[in-house]
Amino acid sequence: MGSLTVTLILADFTVKPLVQSLNRRSAEPRFAARSGPFDQVLPVLLDPDHAAWQPAPSLLVVWTRPEAAVPAYARLLAGQTVAPDDLRRDVQRFADLLRTAAGRVATLLAPSWSRPPVERGLGLADLRPGMGLAHALTLMNLTLADGLAPAGNAFVLDSQRWLAQCGSRSWNPKLWYLGKLAWTPELLALAAADWPNSGSKLVAQARKILFLDLDETLWGEILGEVGWRRLTLGGHHPVGEALRDFQLALKRLKDRGVLLAILSKNREELALEALREHPEMVLRPEDFVGWRIDWNDKAANLAALLEEVNLLPQSAVFIDDNPAERARVREALPEVLVPDWPRDKLRYREALERLDCFDSAGLTAEDAVRTASYMAERQRRQSRTAVGSLAEWLGSLGLTIRVAALGADTLPRAAQLLNKTNQMNLRTRRLGEGELQHWAVQPGQRLWVFRVADRFGDYGLTAITGLTIDGDQARVSDFLLSCRVMGRGVERAMLHVLVRAARAAGCRTLAAEGLPTARNGPCLEFFRRESGWEGDGDRYVWDPARDYPVPGHVSLIDATRPG
Amino acid sequence: MTTAIEDLVLAAVRNALDMKGQPTDGLDGATTLLGERAVIDSIALVTLIVELEEAILERFGQEVILAGDGDVLGDQSPFRTVAGLVAHIGGLLDQA
C-alpha cells in the first residue's frame, strides 16, 4: 500500500464533503486531505508561514468562485461593463499567486471557474465581450491556464466535466444559503474521484502499455474466415466508422507515449498483412512495440512481451472483446488492468476515453518517440543474438552518454523520470518540478542528468543521479535510470560521475543508502553485486580518492555546466 | 402518513451516512441529528434537508420549506432527532 498524499484544499466555500470523499478512498493513490480556513484563500496563499501550511502538503488544491478570486468578474456580475483586459489583469495576478504557491508543493490543482448550469446569464449576449458572463469565464479560464503553464507542476482542472455529469444536480441555491456549499456533495464527490490521476506527483500511477486483441476489437469480423479485404473497418458503415475512430483514439494514446502491443489468436502473416494493406487501417505494424500473434495462451504471451520491453504487469492494460480471454488474464496476472469491455462496437472509443489510467501531466519529447525507441531496442536485442559474448555485444552498441547538470530545458523530463521510475531507483524520491528545481539549487546539492544513445537510436534523457555534500561527507541523494538502459554500463558511468564530483568537493567518504521498496530490488541488487562498492545491508560506500572507471565500451561526454 | 414520512427521513439519513462511509444500522426515531450525539455533521444535515424537500415534493406532490429562515441549528430546531423532524414535516404537510 502506498503512502498518503498530504493534501491541502483552499476554498472560499464549504468543501467538507470533498475532504471526506478524498479521505475515504480505498484505491491508490490515497489521501490525507484537509481544508484550509474557510474563505481565507488569499491570506493563506500570500503567507508562506500561515499555520495552514503545516503539516506541509504535497498536493495543493485551490478551488475558488470566480467572483471571489477575480474582482473584475464581481463587477461584471454586479452589472458593470468590464473590459476584457481588466479581467485578464486580475486573473494574471491570481495566477502569479498560484505559481508562487506551486513552488511549495509537488502539485497544484485549480478547478476551472464555472457557473451553475441553470444560470442563463445574458442569453443571446452571454458570449459578448465586455458584458457576457460566459465570455468572461472562458477568457478567465484560458488566461489562468496560460498563467499556470510555466510552473510545470500547476494545472487547471476542467470542472465542466463534472458539471456535465451532474447537470442540474450540480448546484442548489439552498445548499449555498444554508451551508455555503457552492457545489453539491454529488459534484464534489465526482471531483474527488476524478483528480487523483492528475498532476505530476501522481503520474507514477499511470499505465505505460496497452495490449490489444485484433478480431472484433481493432476490426470487425474474423480475419482468418473473411480475409483482410472483407474486414469491417472504416467506410460508410456505422461499425466500420466506430472502429476506425477507436483506432484513431489508440493512435493518439501512442503519440502521448503509451506503448501499443498486439495479443491475437491468429496467423501472424495474415494479421500483419491486414495491418499493412487494409486502406482504412489507422494503426500499422510500426505503431506497435511488439506482438504475439499465435494460438498460445494470451496471459503467457502478455507476460513474455512485458519481459521483452522490460515493464511490470502494473504498467499494463489489456483490451479484448472476448470475456473469457479477459477473465484468463485477470486470473493469471491480477496486476494487469483488464477493463470490462462493451459488446457494442459503437461504444469502444467511449470505453477507451473513459479510462483514466493513462492520464499524464504533460508530454515530453521522450514520450512522443517512445515506440520508436522500443523498436530500436528490439533491433538491439536481435543484434545481441548475432554477437557472441555480452562484452562483445556491449562493445558493438557504440554507447554514448552525455552528462549535464539539471537545467530548465531538462527539468520537465527529469521530474517525470524521477516520479515514474520504480525498478532501478535507489531511493524512490518523488518531487514535482518546482520542488526538484528548488532542491537542486540549494547549497551542497548536485544533480546530473544523462542522455544515452547508441548506434540504433537515441534513448533520450534516461538517468538521473545526485549528491548531497555536507563538509567532507557526500551522500547519494538520487540514483535512478530507465529500465530501457539497464545493464548497458550506464550505471557505472553514473557512479564515475558521483565519485569524481565527491573527490572534487574534497569529500573523504561517499555513501549510497538504499531505501527498499516493493519494486526497487534490481537497483539494490546492482549495488550489492555489481557496483564494486563496499556494502553493509543497504548502505554502500566508496573512497572518493579512488577512481571509479567508466566502462571501456562507453563514451562519456561531459557537458556539465559550472554551478 | 407518519410512517411514510419516517421512511423518507430514515432513507435520507442512511444516504448521508453512506456518503460519509459510516454504518447505517440502528437508526430509528430517537436517532440524534443535531447536537453532541448527532450521527451526522451540520453540513450533512443541510444536505439532508435539501434532499428531503425534493423527496417530499416527489412523494406527496407538495412543496414544503423545511428550512427557509436559516434557523436550522438553533435550540428550537425541529431537526434535533428523526422523530422531531418527522413531526415537523407532518405538521407542514397538514398546513399545506
Boltz contact constraints between the chains, C-beta under 6 A:
constraints:
  - contact:
      token1: [A, 14]
      token2: [B, 43]
      max_distance: 6.0
  - contact:
      token1: [A, 16]
      token2: [B, 43]
      max_distance: 6.0
  - contact:
      token1: [A, 20]
      token2: [B, 20]
      max_distance: 6.0
  - contact:
      token1: [A, 24]
      token2: [B, 21]
      max_distance: 6.0
  - contact:
      token1: [A, 172]
      token2: [B, 50]
      max_distance: 6.0
  - contact:
      token1: [A, 174]
      token2: [B, 50]
      max_distance: 6.0
  - contact:
      token1: [A, 175]
      token2: [B, 50]
      max_distance: 6.0
  - contact:
      token1: [A, 178]
      token2: [B, 46]
      max_distance: 6.0
  - contact:
      token1: [A, 178]
      token2: [B, 67]
      max_distance: 6.0
  - contact:
      token1: [A, 179]
      token2: [B, 43]
      max_distance: 6.0
  - contact:
      token1: [A, 179]
      token2: [B, 46]
      max_distance: 6.0
  - contact:
      token1: [A, 185]
      token2: [B, 47]
      max_distance: 6.0
